[in-house]
Amino acid sequence: MRLRTRKASHRPVAPELAKCAQCGAAVRPHRVCPACGYYKGRQVVSVAVA
């Protein structure tokens, strides 16, 4: 029982995702959106459109 309890804290956790306010893409919180390059309402990175 102790071994299983100890190992239970090392299980993988899926990353939480938020919605980009500009384009609506799934983005990790507090990160620049890789789809549009916006963060907190302003463009931080220019993204080339393919």
HELIX and SHEET records of a PDB file:
HELIX    1   1 ARG A    2  ALA A    8  1                                   7    
SHEET    1   A 2 ALA A  18  LYS A  19  0                                        
SHEET    2   A 2 ALA A  26  VAL A  27 -1                                        
SHEET    1   B 2 TYR A  38  TYR A  39  0                                        
SHEET    2   B 2 ARG A  42  GLN A  43 -1                                        
END                                                                             
